[in-house]
Amino acid sequence: MISIQLSERVKNLPPYLFAAIDGMKRKAISKGVDLIDLSIGDPDIPTPKHIVDAMKRAVENPVHHRYPSYEGMLSYREAVAGWYGRRFNVSLDSQTEVLSLIGSKEGIGHIPLAFVNPGDVVLVPSPGYPVYPVGTSFAGGESYIMPLTEKNDFIPDLKAIPDDKLRKAKLMFINYPNNPTSSIATAGFYEEVISLAKKHKIIICHDAAYSEVYYDNEKPLSFLEIEGAKDVGIEFHSLSKTYNMTGWRIGFAVGNRDVLAGLGKIKTNLDSGVFQAIQEASITALNTDDSTLSGIRNIYQERRDVLYNGLRSLGFQVVKPRATFYLWAKVPSGFDSQRFVAHLLEKTGILTTPGNGFGSPGEGYVRFALTVSVDRIKEAVERIKASFVFRFIAFFPFAPFSSFLSSGLPTYLWLLGISFTFLYPSMYLLNFSMNSSSPSIFTIYDYSVTAKNDY
Ligand SMILES: Cc1ncc(COP(=O)(O)O)c(C=O)c1O
């Protein structure tokens, strides 16, 4: 048996966040935990029936059983161009300005191979989708992190990028609506990006995977709506989140024809396109009338409201999402992101994603995904609440009960009031400032709850 050695590029990979979360999830399930999984952005709602029916018909057609074309069927690219025209009022040449992808992750991961030489810089938002820095490092590039902070509405401060990095930069990734922060970008920001790109000859890759998951009828912009965008970049899109088609693996890139041709060269050498039956079903998807999509959005909006209000009522500092199906919340003081996620899983059976898994600027945050039913979200809020209430009960019997015996009901009620006014908030704070690895009276009490509920 030869000794198998991984390449340096694989050895240097950080652990893939979602694989690690999957491990935590499997362990919890094997212990019998009734898990509420709010960790991964994989819609629980099925693909709409008319799309599934179109797939069934297409799969019967032997024409689709052969190798597909590399760039995607022309009819699929025409459907993409048609959708862009209707949704964003952007006109695209379906022959040269649209490229099919095996999910947008595939295109995002591959694009640095087309344009980045070893030592070149790629400007990467953080917290952000982990594939941006990983694709960059596979191409031998160096990621320069553009931190997304609450102070800046999670929009990168382009003026803070040092000149030497701008000189070496070949590519910039941006992503709005943003995963994980749920922020959306303004036309003004895109204008700044375009002028920076023109000045420093940087290719812009805008990841718009969540453009159709928005709230309160506030439609996010396409980068390509902005004057000059097509001169400097492309936009990645996905059918995954829009039509609940994560398992189908189909997306597309649109915009600058030279950039698409470069990406296409990598793809022709590495993959053979998307199964044509899936492209056929996707044509049906792209022509779906808006009532289907607004139905999906309404489901997420109800979930968003329940979780946002619930977490707020428990004292969490949460950003109210205007788009995406994520809530980005600050972890309570005394915790770091990872400890809080482990603590929440252990005490309540709720799985979330630690903010630092999206890059170090995400430290101190946790991401909740709205990918379970509204009833389960309500239950999640109740479980978090109950984990405080149990602590309250642990303290509760001492004073009020003895006073009830000696001084009667008025004193009892008075002490009850005092308990609610002072004890509950202080235990609430203690709970959240408690480091999960340091036992206290509260942790001891919690373990009895743990045993009972098998969390
Ligand atoms: C920001 C972002 N971009 C792209 C993707 C990739 O989606 P897909 O490959 O399913 O199109 C994801 C998936 O979670 C994402 O969160």
The ligand as an ORCA input file, in Angstrom:
! r2SCAN-3c Opt
* xyz 0 1
  C     -24.291     33.220     -1.178
  C     -24.430     31.922     -1.911
  N     -24.037     31.862     -3.173
  C     -24.121     30.725     -3.868
  C     -24.629     29.572     -3.302
  C     -24.648     28.316     -4.117
  O     -25.903     27.897     -4.487
  P     -26.112     26.841     -5.632
  O     -24.802     26.196     -5.945
  O     -27.088     25.868     -5.097
  O     -26.617     27.582     -6.832
  C     -25.045     29.586     -1.983
  C     -25.571     28.376     -1.346
  O     -25.888     28.296     -0.200
  C     -24.951     30.795     -1.263
  O     -25.349     30.889      0.004
*
